[in-house]
């Protein structure tokens, strides 16, 4: 089951840290978002989730200071959740998006956190340990 299906979202993405940028490596969405694009970490909600090692729950993107509005202007996205993968040293995140203003339920957030934990475990099995780990 995909992250999108897990919470009945309109879109989902996998974001990887690439130096000082967030790389939107993949997506499953009702319309194209940012697959293949890179954004400065400090201007990206995925970057915020990774650098703060916290899940970002955003009920309305227009009312959240962590959101760079210009990145979302051409998209359907109105609300989102972004979960860092591999806390306490995240280098990736999973995000889901909805086309309407809504607050993700505690159960949805818990599902996404569990998915991120499983993804972190899978990444450890296939990737060599990072320096300092």
N, CA, C and O atoms as a Tinker XYZ file with bonds, in Angstrom:
   532  protein
     1  N      0.842000   -1.175000    0.000000    73     2
     2  CA     0.000000    0.000000    0.000000    64     1     3
     3  C      0.891000    1.243000    0.000000    63     2     4     5
     4  O      1.896000    1.296000    0.708000    81     3
     5  N      0.517000    2.227000   -0.790000    73     3     6
     6  CA     1.301000    3.456000   -0.880000    64     5     7
     7  C      0.899000    4.445000    0.212000    63     6     8     9
     8  O     -0.151000    4.308000    0.840000    81     7
     9  N      1.748000    5.432000    0.422000    73     7    10
    10  CA     1.446000    6.482000    1.405000    64     9    11
    11  C      0.142000    7.176000    1.033000    63    10    12    13
    12  O     -0.665000    7.504000    1.903000    81    11
    13  N     -0.055000    7.394000   -0.234000    73    11    14
    14  CA    -1.276000    8.061000   -0.698000    64    13    15
    15  C     -2.518000    7.255000   -0.330000    63    14    16    17
    16  O     -3.488000    7.808000    0.188000    81    15
    17  N     -2.491000    5.972000   -0.593000    73    15    18
    18  CA    -3.624000    5.099000   -0.262000    64    17    19
    19  C     -3.822000    4.971000    1.239000    63    18    20    21
    20  O     -4.954000    4.887000    1.714000    81    19
    21  N     -2.744000    4.957000    1.974000    73    19    22
    22  CA    -2.782000    4.758000    3.417000    64    21    23
    23  C     -3.654000    5.788000    4.128000    63    22    24    25
    24  O     -4.279000    5.479000    5.143000    81    23
    25  N     -3.698000    7.010000    3.600000    73    23    26
    26  CA    -4.460000    8.086000    4.246000    64    25    27
    27  C     -5.460000    8.752000    3.290000    63    26    28    29
    28  O     -5.970000    9.838000    3.562000    81    27
    29  N     -5.725000    8.082000    2.177000    73    27    30
    30  CA    -6.674000    8.594000    1.178000    64    29    31
    31  C     -6.340000   10.030000    0.766000    63    30    32    33
    32  O     -7.199000   10.911000    0.755000    81    31
    33  N     -5.077000   10.232000    0.430000    73    31    34
    34  CA    -4.591000   11.545000    0.010000    64    33    35
    35  C     -4.681000   11.673000   -1.511000    63    34    36    37
    36  O     -4.870000   10.692000   -2.229000    81    35
    37  N     -4.541000   12.898000   -1.967000    73    35    38
    38  CA    -4.561000   13.166000   -3.408000    64    37    39
    39  C     -3.167000   13.119000   -4.018000    63    38    40    41
    40  O     -3.014000   13.117000   -5.240000    81    39
    41  N     -2.163000   13.080000   -3.169000    73    39    42
    42  CA    -0.800000   13.004000   -3.653000    64    41    43
    43  C      0.141000   12.569000   -2.546000    63    42    44    45
    44  O     -0.153000   12.717000   -1.360000    81    43
    45  N      1.285000   12.026000   -2.960000    73    43    46
    46  CA     2.321000   11.619000   -2.015000    64    45    47
    47  C      3.670000   11.816000   -2.694000    63    46    48    49
    48  O      3.779000   11.771000   -3.919000    81    47
    49  N      4.689000   12.034000   -1.877000    73    47    50
    50  CA     6.026000   12.257000   -2.418000    64    49    51
    51  C      7.085000   11.657000   -1.505000    63    50    52    53
    52  O      6.864000   11.460000   -0.310000    81    51
    53  N      8.238000   11.373000   -2.094000    73    51    54
    54  CA     9.430000   10.964000   -1.353000    64    53    55
    55  C     10.480000   12.035000   -1.607000    63    54    56    57
    56  O     10.829000   12.320000   -2.753000    81    55
    57  N     10.979000   12.622000   -0.527000    73    55    58
    58  CA    11.940000   13.717000   -0.604000    64    57    59
    59  C     13.263000   13.243000   -0.003000    63    58    60    61
    60  O     13.285000   12.643000    1.071000    81    59
    61  N     14.355000   13.515000   -0.699000    73    59    62
    62  CA    15.681000   13.145000   -0.196000    64    61    63
    63  C     16.543000   14.389000   -0.048000    63    62    64    65
    64  O     16.492000   15.299000   -0.877000    81    63
    65  N     17.330000   14.417000    1.011000    73    63    66
    66  CA    18.271000   15.503000    1.223000    64    65    67
    67  C     19.414000   15.333000    0.233000    63    66    68    69
    68  O     19.980000   14.247000    0.110000    81    67
    69  N     19.751000   16.400000   -0.468000    73    67    70
    70  CA    20.818000   16.393000   -1.457000    64    69    71
    71  C     21.679000   17.634000   -1.210000    63    70    72    73
    72  O     21.492000   18.676000   -1.840000    81    71
    73  N     22.622000   17.497000   -0.283000    73    71    74
    74  CA    23.427000   18.648000    0.115000    64    73    75
    75  C     22.554000   19.661000    0.834000    63    74    76    77
    76  O     21.944000   19.341000    1.854000    81    75
    77  N     22.487000   20.860000    0.320000    73    75    78
    78  CA    21.665000   21.926000    0.899000    64    77    79
    79  C     20.298000   22.030000    0.219000    63    78    80    81
    80  O     19.588000   23.023000    0.377000    81    79
    81  N     19.945000   21.002000   -0.531000    73    79    82
    82  CA    18.668000   21.024000   -1.254000    64    81    83
    83  C     17.834000   19.796000   -0.910000    63    82    84    85
    84  O     18.349000   18.768000   -0.471000    81    83
    85  N     16.547000   19.935000   -1.121000    73    83    86
    86  CA    15.612000   18.808000   -1.020000    64    85    87
    87  C     15.299000   18.362000   -2.433000    63    86    88    89
    88  O     14.874000   19.163000   -3.265000    81    87
    89  N     15.508000   17.094000   -2.700000    73    87    90
    90  CA    15.257000   16.509000   -4.014000    64    89    91
    91  C     13.949000   15.733000   -3.953000    63    90    92    93
    92  O     13.826000   14.778000   -3.187000    81    91
    93  N     12.990000   16.134000   -4.744000    73    91    94
    94  CA    11.703000   15.431000   -4.818000    64    93    95
    95  C     11.877000   14.261000   -5.776000    63    94    96    97
    96  O     11.677000   14.389000   -6.984000    81    95
    97  N     12.257000   13.112000   -5.209000    73    95    98
    98  CA    12.684000   11.954000   -5.976000    64    97    99
    99  C     11.543000   11.220000   -6.662000    63    98   100   101
   100  O     11.717000   10.697000   -7.763000    81    99
   101  N     10.379000   11.176000   -6.026000    73    99   102
   102  CA     9.276000   10.438000   -6.631000    64   101   103
   103  C      7.966000   10.991000   -6.100000    63   102   104   105
   104  O      7.919000   11.638000   -5.054000    81   103
   105  N      6.901000   10.721000   -6.848000    73   103   106
   106  CA     5.576000   11.142000   -6.407000    64   105   107
   107  C      4.506000   10.261000   -7.030000    63   106   108   109
   108  O      4.697000    9.651000   -8.082000    81   107
   109  N      3.380000   10.220000   -6.344000    73   107   110
   110  CA     2.167000    9.539000   -6.799000    64   109   111
   111  C      1.062000   10.550000   -6.545000    63   110   112   113
   112  O      0.683000   10.780000   -5.396000    81   111
   113  N      0.539000   11.157000   -7.611000    73   111   114
   114  CA    -0.323000   12.305000   -7.416000    64   113   115
   115  C     -1.375000   12.422000   -8.512000    63   114   116   117
   116  O     -1.206000   11.890000   -9.609000    81   115
   117  N     -2.468000   13.128000   -8.199000    73   115   118
   118  CA    -3.532000   13.330000   -9.180000    64   117   119
   119  C     -3.090000   14.261000  -10.310000    63   118   120   121
   120  O     -3.688000   14.254000  -11.386000    81   119
   121  N     -2.056000   15.055000  -10.075000    73   119   122
   122  CA    -1.447000   15.878000  -11.118000    64   121   123
   123  C      0.009000   16.121000  -10.731000    63   122   124   125
   124  O      0.367000   16.016000   -9.559000    81   123
   125  N      0.845000   16.446000  -11.711000    73   123   126
   126  CA     2.273000   16.617000  -11.414000    64   125   127
   127  C      2.526000   17.681000  -10.353000    63   126   128   129
   128  O      1.876000   18.725000  -10.318000    81   127
   129  N      3.499000   17.379000   -9.486000    73   127   130
   130  CA     3.897000   18.322000   -8.450000    64   129   131
   131  C      5.349000   18.726000   -8.689000    63   130   132   133
   132  O      5.615000   19.630000   -9.481000    81   131
   133  N      6.289000   18.067000   -8.015000    73   131   134
   134  CA     7.678000   18.520000   -8.070000    64   133   135
   135  C      8.679000   17.400000   -8.380000    63   134   136   137
   136  O      9.875000   17.581000   -8.153000    81   135
   137  N      8.234000   16.272000   -8.881000    73   135   138
   138  CA     9.151000   15.151000   -9.134000    64   137   139
   139  C     10.343000   15.617000   -9.969000    63   138   140   141
   140  O     10.196000   16.233000  -11.025000    81   139
   141  N     11.544000   15.291000   -9.444000    73   139   142
   142  CA    12.781000   15.640000  -10.129000    64   141   143
   143  C     13.313000   17.025000   -9.804000    63   142   144   145
   144  O     14.418000   17.369000  -10.224000    81   143
   145  N     12.566000   17.819000   -9.074000    73   143   146
   146  CA    12.997000   19.183000   -8.747000    64   145   147
   147  C     13.743000   19.225000   -7.417000    63   146   148   149
   148  O     13.596000   18.345000   -6.568000    81   147
   149  N     14.549000   20.275000   -7.265000    73   147   150
   150  CA    15.306000   20.505000   -6.033000    64   149   151
   151  C     14.989000   21.915000   -5.525000    63   150   152   153
   152  O     14.891000   22.872000   -6.293000    81   151
   153  N     14.833000   22.001000   -4.196000    73   151   154
   154  CA    14.546000   23.275000   -3.552000    64   153   155
   155  C     15.489000   23.459000   -2.374000    63   154   156   157
   156  O     15.890000   22.479000   -1.747000    81   155
   157  N     15.847000   24.696000   -2.062000    73   155   158
   158  CA    16.679000   24.923000   -0.877000    64   157   159
   159  C     15.989000   24.366000    0.377000    63   158   160   161
   160  O     14.784000   24.535000    0.561000    81   159
   161  N     16.759000   23.712000    1.218000    73   159   162
   162  CA    16.230000   23.087000    2.432000    64   161   163
   163  C     15.417000   24.079000    3.254000    63   162   164   165
   164  O     14.354000   23.735000    3.769000    81   163
   165  N     15.911000   25.304000    3.379000    73   163   166
   166  CA    15.239000   26.276000    4.236000    64   165   167
   167  C     13.926000   26.812000    3.654000    63   166   168   169
   168  O     13.190000   27.520000    4.341000    81   167
   169  N     13.631000   26.478000    2.394000    73   167   170
   170  CA    12.380000   26.939000    1.771000    64   169   171
   171  C     11.435000   25.792000    1.460000    63   170   172   173
   172  O     10.515000   25.940000    0.656000    81   171
   173  N     11.658000   24.660000    2.090000    73   171   174
   174  CA    10.921000   23.445000    1.732000    64   173   175
   175  C     10.372000   22.793000    2.998000    63   174   176   177
   176  O     11.103000   22.631000    3.976000    81   175
   177  N      9.100000   22.420000    2.991000    73   175   178
   178  CA     8.507000   21.784000    4.169000    64   177   179
   179  C      9.167000   20.428000    4.434000    63   178   180   181
   180  O      9.266000   20.011000    5.588000    81   179
   181  N      9.613000   19.744000    3.398000    73   179   182
   182  CA    10.381000   18.510000    3.599000    64   181   183
   183  C     11.684000   18.802000    4.316000    63   182   184   185
   184  O     12.093000   18.051000    5.202000    81   183
   185  N     12.338000   19.890000    3.938000    73   183   186
   186  CA    13.559000   20.316000    4.615000    64   185   187
   187  C     13.282000   20.687000    6.060000    63   186   188   189
   188  O     14.080000   20.374000    6.944000    81   187
   189  N     12.161000   21.349000    6.309000    73   187   190
   190  CA    11.791000   21.706000    7.677000    64   189   191
   191  C     11.624000   20.437000    8.522000    63   190   192   193
   192  O     12.150000   20.350000    9.631000    81   191
   193  N     10.889000   19.458000    7.987000    73   191   194
   194  CA    10.659000   18.209000    8.734000    64   193   195
   195  C     11.976000   17.498000    9.046000    63   194   196   197
   196  O     12.162000   16.972000   10.144000    81   195
   197  N     12.887000   17.488000    8.071000    73   195   198
   198  CA    14.167000   16.820000    8.298000    64   197   199
   199  C     15.038000   17.588000    9.286000    63   198   200   201
   200  O     15.592000   16.986000   10.206000    81   199
   201  N     15.172000   18.892000    9.120000    73   199   202
   202  CA    16.061000   19.653000    9.999000    64   201   203
   203  C     15.518000   19.771000   11.418000    63   202   204   205
   204  O     16.293000   19.857000   12.370000    81   203
   205  N     14.200000   19.776000   11.570000    73   203   206
   206  CA    13.598000   19.851000   12.900000    64   205   207
   207  C     13.287000   18.468000   13.489000    63   206   208   209
   208  O     12.881000   18.351000   14.645000    81   207
   209  N     13.484000   17.430000   12.676000    73   207   210
   210  CA    13.229000   16.049000   13.107000    64   209   211
   211  C     11.816000   15.912000   13.665000    63   210   212   213
   212  O     11.590000   15.257000   14.682000    81   211
   213  N     10.874000   16.547000   12.974000    73   211   214
   214  CA     9.482000   16.554000   13.424000    64   213   215
   215  C      8.538000   16.389000   12.236000    63   214   216   217
   216  O      8.845000   16.772000   11.107000    81   215
   217  N      7.404000   15.816000   12.529000    73   215   218
   218  CA     6.345000   15.734000   11.540000    64   217   219
   219  C      5.673000   17.094000   11.423000    63   218   220   221
   220  O      5.359000   17.730000   12.429000    81   219
   221  N      5.454000   17.533000   10.189000    73   219   222
   222  CA     4.752000   18.792000    9.932000    64   221   223
   223  C      3.331000   18.468000    9.497000    63   222   224   225
   224  O      3.121000   17.806000    8.480000    81   223
   225  N      2.363000   18.932000   10.264000    73   223   226
   226  CA     0.952000   18.784000    9.917000    64   225   227
   227  C      0.455000   20.177000    9.551000    63   226   228   229
   228  O      0.462000   21.086000   10.381000    81   227
   229  N      0.024000   20.337000    8.301000    73   227   230
   230  CA    -0.372000   21.649000    7.800000    64   229   231
   231  C     -1.811000   21.571000    7.279000    63   230   232   233
   232  O     -2.033000   21.124000    6.154000    81   231
   233  N     -2.787000   22.000000    8.082000    73   231   234
   234  CA    -4.192000   21.937000    7.664000    64   233   235
   235  C     -4.522000   22.876000    6.498000    63   234   236   237
   236  O     -5.380000   22.561000    5.674000    81   235
   237  N     -3.848000   24.018000    6.428000    73   235   238
   238  CA    -4.105000   24.988000    5.355000    64   237   239
   239  C     -2.772000   25.626000    4.980000    63   238   240   241
   240  O     -2.211000   26.405000    5.752000    81   239
   241  N     -2.270000   25.295000    3.800000    73   239   242
   242  CA    -0.941000   25.785000    3.398000    64   241   243
   243  C     -0.881000   27.304000    3.335000    63   242   244   245
   244  O      0.192000   27.887000    3.491000    81   243
   245  N     -2.024000   27.954000    3.109000    73   243   246
   246  CA    -2.037000   29.417000    2.994000    64   245   247
   247  C     -1.832000   30.113000    4.337000    63   246   248   249
   248  O     -1.554000   31.311000    4.381000    81   247
   249  N     -1.968000   29.361000    5.435000    73   247   250
   250  CA    -1.882000   29.963000    6.765000    64   249   251
   251  C     -0.660000   29.512000    7.560000    63   250   252   253
   252  O     -0.577000   29.774000    8.760000    81   251
   253  N      0.282000   28.843000    6.916000    73   251   254
   254  CA     1.430000   28.283000    7.624000    64   253   255
   255  C      2.718000   28.963000    7.156000    63   254   256   257
   256  O      3.048000   28.926000    5.970000    81   255
   257  N      3.434000   29.576000    8.077000    73   255   258
   258  CA     4.663000   30.303000    7.748000    64   257   259
   259  C      5.775000   29.406000    7.222000    63   258   260   261
   260  O      6.724000   29.909000    6.621000    81   259
   261  N      5.690000   28.108000    7.426000    73   259   262
   262  CA     6.727000   27.185000    6.939000    64   261   263
   263  C      6.592000   26.911000    5.448000    63   262   264   265
   264  O      7.493000   26.330000    4.842000    81   263
   265  N      5.500000   27.315000    4.861000    73   263   266
   266  CA     5.214000   27.032000    3.453000    64   265   267
   267  C      5.647000   28.196000    2.577000    63   266   268   269
   268  O      5.249000   29.336000    2.817000    81   267
   269  N      6.460000   27.919000    1.564000    73   267   270
   270  CA     6.823000   28.909000    0.556000    64   269   271
   271  C      5.691000   28.927000   -0.466000    63   270   272   273
   272  O      5.582000   28.033000   -1.305000    81   271
   273  N      4.861000   29.942000   -0.386000    73   271   274
   274  CA     3.632000   29.998000   -1.178000    64   273   275
   275  C      3.862000   29.866000   -2.682000    63   274   276   277
   276  O      3.056000   29.240000   -3.370000    81   275
   277  N      4.921000   30.430000   -3.193000    73   275   278
   278  CA     5.163000   30.370000   -4.642000    64   277   279
   279  C      5.350000   28.941000   -5.145000    63   278   280   281
   280  O      5.055000   28.657000   -6.305000    81   279
   281  N      5.837000   28.037000   -4.290000    73   279   282
   282  CA     6.023000   26.639000   -4.696000    64   281   283
   283  C      4.685000   25.935000   -4.904000    63   282   284   285
   284  O      4.605000   24.964000   -5.657000    81   283
   285  N      3.644000   26.412000   -4.247000    73   283   286
   286  CA     2.351000   25.736000   -4.264000    64   285   287
   287  C      1.323000   26.406000   -5.165000    63   286   288   289
   288  O      0.249000   25.849000   -5.390000    81   287
   289  N      1.629000   27.587000   -5.684000    73   287   290
   290  CA     0.658000   28.379000   -6.441000    64   289   291
   291  C      0.063000   27.623000   -7.620000    63   290   292   293
   292  O     -1.127000   27.771000   -7.898000    81   291
   293  N      0.845000   26.828000   -8.313000    73   291   294
   294  CA     0.368000   26.124000   -9.513000    64   293   295
   295  C     -0.156000   24.716000   -9.213000    63   294   296   297
   296  O     -0.456000   23.958000  -10.135000    81   295
   297  N     -0.266000   24.368000   -7.946000    73   295   298
   298  CA    -0.648000   23.003000   -7.577000    64   297   299
   299  C     -2.049000   22.943000   -6.983000    63   298   300   301
   300  O     -2.661000   23.965000   -6.674000    81   299
   301  N     -2.536000   21.719000   -6.833000    73   299   302
   302  CA    -3.823000   21.483000   -6.190000    64   301   303
   303  C     -3.716000   21.474000   -4.666000    63   302   304   305
   304  O     -4.744000   21.468000   -3.988000    81   303
   305  N     -2.518000   21.471000   -4.116000    73   303   306
   306  CA    -2.283000   21.226000   -2.693000    64   305   307
   307  C     -2.874000   22.335000   -1.818000    63   306   308   309
   308  O     -2.613000   23.521000   -2.023000    81   307
   309  N     -3.683000   21.909000   -0.830000    73   307   310
   310  CA    -4.246000   22.840000    0.156000    64   309   311
   311  C     -3.885000   22.446000    1.588000    63   310   312   313
   312  O     -3.880000   23.291000    2.483000    81   311
   313  N     -3.586000   21.170000    1.805000    73   311   314
   314  CA    -3.154000   20.711000    3.131000    64   313   315
   315  C     -2.173000   19.569000    2.944000    63   314   316   317
   316  O     -2.124000   18.938000    1.888000    81   315
   317  N     -1.380000   19.308000    4.001000    73   315   318
   318  CA    -0.347000   18.279000    3.861000    64   317   319
   319  C      0.140000   17.788000    5.212000    63   318   320   321
   320  O     -0.103000   18.389000    6.259000    81   319
   321  N      0.844000   16.658000    5.135000    73   319   322
   322  CA     1.630000   16.131000    6.250000    64   321   323
   323  C      2.970000   15.716000    5.666000    63   322   324   325
   324  O      3.021000   15.058000    4.627000    81   323
   325  N      4.063000   16.102000    6.333000    73   323   326
   326  CA     5.412000   15.718000    5.914000    64   325   327
   327  C      6.094000   15.066000    7.109000    63   326   328   329
   328  O      6.177000   15.659000    8.184000    81   327
   329  N      6.589000   13.829000    6.915000    73   327   330
   330  CA     7.170000   13.049000    8.003000    64   329   331
   331  C      8.632000   12.734000    7.684000    63   330   332   333
   332  O      8.924000   12.160000    6.635000    81   331
   333  N      9.553000   13.105000    8.580000    73   331   334
   334  CA    10.955000   12.760000    8.349000    64   333   335
   335  C     11.164000   11.250000    8.489000    63   334   336   337
   336  O     10.514000   10.588000    9.298000    81   335
   337  N     12.071000   10.735000    7.696000    73   335   338
   338  CA    12.423000    9.318000    7.743000    64   337   339
   339  C     13.782000    9.198000    8.424000    63   338   340   341
   340  O     14.704000    9.959000    8.128000    81   339
   341  N     13.898000    8.245000    9.332000    73   339   342
   342  CA    15.170000    7.917000    9.973000    64   341   343
   343  C     15.595000    8.935000   11.028000    63   342   344   345
   344  O     16.759000    9.329000   11.091000    81   343
   345  N     14.641000    9.355000   11.853000    73   343   346
   346  CA    14.939000   10.222000   12.992000    64   345   347
   347  C     15.815000    9.415000   13.952000    63   346   348   349
   348  O     15.495000    8.247000   14.169000    81   347
   349  N     16.876000    9.929000   14.538000    73   347   350
   350  CA    17.166000   11.337000   14.753000    64   349   351
   351  C     18.100000   11.970000   13.722000    63   350   352   353
   352  O     18.531000   13.106000   13.924000    81   351
   353  N     18.422000   11.298000   12.653000    73   351   354
   354  CA    19.304000   11.891000   11.643000    64   353   355
   355  C     18.677000   11.744000   10.252000    63   354   356   357
   356  O     19.237000   11.074000    9.384000    81   355
   357  N     17.526000   12.365000   10.047000    73   355   358
   358  CA    16.815000   12.160000    8.786000    64   357   359
   359  C     17.529000   12.767000    7.583000    63   358   360   361
   360  O     18.067000   13.873000    7.648000    81   359
   361  N     17.519000   12.022000    6.495000    73   359   362
   362  CA    18.014000   12.525000    5.211000    64   361   363
   363  C     16.959000   12.325000    4.127000    63   362   364   365
   364  O     17.242000   12.463000    2.937000    81   363
   365  N     15.739000   12.000000    4.554000    73   363   366
   366  CA    14.628000   11.861000    3.624000    64   365   367
   367  C     13.324000   12.053000    4.385000    63   366   368   369
   368  O     13.290000   12.076000    5.616000    81   367
   369  N     12.247000   12.189000    3.607000    73   367   370
   370  CA    10.929000   12.397000    4.206000    64   369   371
   371  C      9.868000   11.889000    3.245000    63   370   372   373
   372  O     10.091000   11.777000    2.040000    81   371
   373  N      8.718000   11.586000    3.807000    73   371   374
   374  CA     7.554000   11.226000    3.000000    64   373   375
   375  C      6.478000   12.259000    3.275000    63   374   376   377
   376  O      6.230000   12.634000    4.421000    81   375
   377  N      5.842000   12.712000    2.201000    73   375   378
   378  CA     4.791000   13.713000    2.350000    64   377   379
   379  C      3.530000   13.284000    1.642000    63   378   380   381
   380  O      3.577000   12.580000    0.634000    81   379
   381  N      2.392000   13.715000    2.179000    73   379   382
   382  CA     1.103000   13.480000    1.526000    64   381   383
   383  C      0.352000   14.802000    1.443000    63   382   384   385
   384  O      0.532000   15.695000    2.270000    81   383
   385  N     -0.494000   14.901000    0.422000    73   383   386
   386  CA    -1.181000   16.150000    0.121000    64   385   387
   387  C     -2.664000   15.906000   -0.147000    63   386   388   389
   388  O     -3.064000   14.868000   -0.674000    81   387
   389  N     -3.458000   16.894000    0.234000    73   387   390
   390  CA    -4.893000   16.870000   -0.074000    64   389   391
   391  C     -5.256000   18.134000   -0.837000    63   390   392   393
   392  O     -4.624000   19.177000   -0.669000    81   391
   393  N     -6.271000   18.031000   -1.671000    73   391   394
   394  CA    -6.702000   19.161000   -2.496000    64   393   395
   395  C     -7.694000   20.068000   -1.778000    63   394   396   397
   396  O     -8.164000   21.059000   -2.338000    81   395
   397  N     -7.998000   19.725000   -0.557000    73   395   398
   398  CA    -8.902000   20.570000    0.231000    64   397   399
   399  C     -8.255000   20.874000    1.582000    63   398   400   401
   400  O     -7.360000   20.161000    2.037000    81   399
   401  N     -8.721000   21.932000    2.201000    73   399   402
   402  CA    -8.248000   22.273000    3.534000    64   401   403
   403  C     -8.796000   21.231000    4.501000    63   402   404   405
   404  O    -10.006000   21.018000    4.587000    81   403
   405  N     -7.894000   20.594000    5.220000    73   403   406
   406  CA    -8.285000   19.577000    6.202000    64   405   407
   407  C     -7.135000   19.331000    7.147000    63   406   408   409
   408  O     -5.972000   19.493000    6.777000    81   407
   409  N     -7.449000   18.947000    8.344000    73   407   410
   410  CA    -6.415000   18.560000    9.304000    64   409   411
   411  C     -6.347000   17.040000    9.321000    63   410   412   413
   412  O     -7.356000   16.368000    9.531000    81   411
   413  N     -5.161000   16.508000    9.099000    73   411   414
   414  CA    -4.973000   15.061000    9.165000    64   413   415
   415  C     -5.335000   14.584000   10.565000    63   414   416   417
   416  O     -5.035000   15.252000   11.555000    81   415
   417  N     -5.970000   13.442000   10.640000    73   415   418
   418  CA    -6.341000   12.890000   11.942000    64   417   419
   419  C     -5.108000   12.326000   12.635000    63   418   420   421
   420  O     -4.094000   12.052000   11.993000    81   419
   421  N     -5.204000   12.157000   13.946000    73   419   422
   422  CA    -4.106000   11.542000   14.696000    64   421   423
   423  C     -3.793000   10.159000   14.142000    63   422   424   425
   424  O     -2.627000    9.775000   14.058000    81   423
   425  N     -4.824000    9.409000   13.764000    73   423   426
   426  CA    -4.620000    8.066000   13.210000    64   425   427
   427  C     -3.862000    8.129000   11.887000    63   426   428   429
   428  O     -2.977000    7.307000   11.646000    81   427
   429  N     -4.192000    9.085000   11.034000    73   427   430
   430  CA    -3.475000    9.232000    9.759000    64   429   431
   431  C     -2.013000    9.588000   10.001000    63   430   432   433
   432  O     -1.122000    9.034000    9.357000    81   431
   433  N     -1.769000   10.501000   10.916000    73   431   434
   434  CA    -0.390000   10.891000   11.224000    64   433   435
   435  C      0.380000    9.696000   11.779000    63   434   436   437
   436  O      1.536000    9.482000   11.415000    81   435
   437  N     -0.246000    8.925000   12.647000    73   435   438
   438  CA     0.400000    7.728000   13.207000    64   437   439
   439  C      0.722000    6.733000   12.101000    63   438   440   441
   440  O      1.802000    6.144000   12.104000    81   439
   441  N     -0.180000    6.536000   11.170000    73   439   442
   442  CA     0.082000    5.626000   10.036000    64   441   443
   443  C      1.288000    6.093000    9.229000    63   442   444   445
   444  O      2.140000    5.291000    8.848000    81   443
   445  N      1.350000    7.384000    8.974000    73   443   446
   446  CA     2.461000    7.924000    8.192000    64   445   447
   447  C      3.785000    7.822000    8.947000    63   446   448   449
   448  O      4.821000    7.546000    8.343000    81   447
   449  N      3.759000    8.039000   10.238000    73   447   450
   450  CA     4.983000    7.890000   11.046000    64   449   451
   451  C      5.453000    6.438000   11.008000    63   450   452   453
   452  O      6.649000    6.178000   10.877000    81   451
   453  N      4.532000    5.502000   11.121000    73   451   454
   454  CA     4.907000    4.074000   11.042000    64   453   455
   455  C      5.474000    3.735000    9.666000    63   454   456   457
   456  O      6.430000    2.967000    9.557000    81   455
   457  N      4.886000    4.306000    8.622000    73   455   458
   458  CA     5.408000    4.094000    7.274000    64   457   459
   459  C      6.826000    4.645000    7.169000    63   458   460   461
   460  O      7.702000    3.996000    6.597000    81   459
   461  N      7.058000    5.837000    7.717000    73   459   462
   462  CA     8.392000    6.433000    7.685000    64   461   463
   463  C      9.394000    5.589000    8.471000    63   462   464   465
   464  O     10.540000    5.432000    8.052000    81   463
   465  N      8.966000    5.052000    9.599000    73   463   466
   466  CA     9.849000    4.173000   10.376000    64   465   467
   467  C     10.220000    2.928000    9.577000    63   466   468   469
   468  O     11.378000    2.512000    9.572000    81   467
   469  N      9.240000    2.336000    8.903000    73   467   470
   470  CA     9.500000    1.147000    8.075000    64   469   471
   471  C     10.419000    1.505000    6.903000    63   470   472   473
   472  O     11.305000    0.729000    6.545000    81   471
   473  N     10.208000    2.663000    6.318000    73   471   474
   474  CA    11.066000    3.102000    5.216000    64   473   475
   475  C     12.498000    3.298000    5.700000    63   474   476   477
   476  O     13.448000    2.937000    5.006000    81   475
   477  N     12.650000    3.869000    6.888000    73   475   478
   478  CA    13.990000    4.042000    7.453000    64   477   479
   479  C     14.687000    2.713000    7.664000    63   478   480   481
   480  O     15.874000    2.576000    7.368000    81   479
   481  N     13.957000    1.733000    8.173000    73   479   482
   482  CA    14.534000    0.400000    8.370000    64   481   483
   483  C     14.931000   -0.215000    7.036000    63   482   484   485
   484  O     15.990000   -0.834000    6.925000    81   483
   485  N     14.090000   -0.047000    6.026000    73   483   486
   486  CA    14.397000   -0.586000    4.700000    64   485   487
   487  C     15.627000    0.101000    4.106000    63   486   488   489
   488  O     16.479000   -0.554000    3.507000    81   487
   489  N     15.715000    1.396000    4.269000    73   487   490
   490  CA    16.877000    2.124000    3.746000    64   489   491
   491  C     18.167000    1.662000    4.416000    63   490   492   493
   492  O     19.205000    1.574000    3.760000    81   491
   493  N     18.113000    1.365000    5.718000    73   491   494
   494  CA    19.298000    0.863000    6.419000    64   493   495
   495  C     19.726000   -0.501000    5.890000    63   494   496   497
   496  O     20.916000   -0.814000    5.858000    81   495
   497  N     18.762000   -1.305000    5.480000    73   495   498
   498  CA    19.097000   -2.631000    4.960000    64   497   499
   499  C     19.745000   -2.574000    3.581000    63   498   500   501
   500  O     20.549000   -3.441000    3.239000    81   499
   501  N     19.402000   -1.559000    2.783000    73   499   502
   502  CA    19.924000   -1.522000    1.412000    64   501   503
   503  C     21.059000   -0.529000    1.211000    63   502   504   505
   504  O     21.774000   -0.607000    0.212000    81   503
   505  N     21.236000    0.402000    2.142000    73   503   506
   506  CA    22.268000    1.435000    1.985000    64   505   507
   507  C     23.359000    1.252000    3.038000    63   506   508   509
   508  O     23.098000    0.806000    4.155000    81   507
   509  N     24.573000    1.600000    2.660000    73   507   510
   510  CA    25.654000    1.535000    3.663000    64   509   511
   511  C     25.403000    2.579000    4.743000    63   510   512   513
   512  O     24.781000    3.607000    4.476000    81   511
   513  N     25.881000    2.326000    5.958000    73   511   514
   514  CA    25.703000    3.294000    7.048000    64   513   515
   515  C     26.344000    4.630000    6.686000    63   514   516   517
   516  O     27.392000    4.682000    6.043000    81   515
   517  N     25.687000    5.711000    7.114000    73   515   518
   518  CA    26.237000    7.054000    6.898000    64   517   519
   519  C     27.373000    7.283000    7.880000    63   518   520   521
   520  O     27.400000    6.710000    8.969000    81   519
   521  N     28.296000    8.121000    7.481000    73   519   522
   522  CA    29.410000    8.487000    8.364000    64   521   523
   523  C     28.864000    9.092000    9.649000    63   522   524   525
   524  O     28.011000    9.978000    9.605000    81   523
   525  N     29.340000    8.629000   10.770000    73   523   526
   526  CA    28.892000    9.129000   12.058000    64   525   527
   527  C     27.711000    8.368000   12.614000    63   526   528   529
   528  O     27.242000    8.686000   13.707000    81   527
   529  N     27.207000    7.360000   11.892000    73   527   530
   530  CA    26.052000    6.581000   12.370000    64   529   531
   531  C     26.485000    5.399000   13.195000    63   530   532
   532  O     25.644000    4.639000   13.674000    81   531
